Amino acid sequence: MAAPHLTFSITGEKISAVSGFDKVIVAFQSDIAYQAFECRATKVDEDWGRGKGALIASFSQTPANTQRQFDVYDDFLLKGDGEYRISLYAQGEDGSWNDNYYYIPQDSSMYICADGKPYLCMRE
């Protein structure tokens, strides 16, 4: 069995401390059932990966094609102003984790959303 393939959407691209702009909502689903999920935020140019950075959201066992959603608030981006990489990780029932391969095109360092736009949150 393969690692989960996640599809997702977001409500915005920038986050600030200004009321009404202090969060984005992330909705996602997996093509197969997963036993664990976590969303992590790391400052651009810092080491990133599963278990690294600030834990933004986590979920337990979820059936395939079940939509989940969570908020990413400006308070979650802990190191001040700048750009952050928001990474989504899901662990399949066989124990394998996705590695964000599906979201980072070849020859690009950008995390790309399902709509083809860069997914970098900026705190202003």
Buried (B, 14 or more C-beta within 10 A) or exposed (E): EEBBBBBBBBEEEEBBEEEEEBBBEBEBBBEBBBBBBBBBBBBBEEEBEBEEBBEBBEBEEBEEEEEBEBEBEBEBBEEEEBBBBBBBBBBBEEEBBBEBEBBBEEEEEBBBBBEEEEBBBBBE
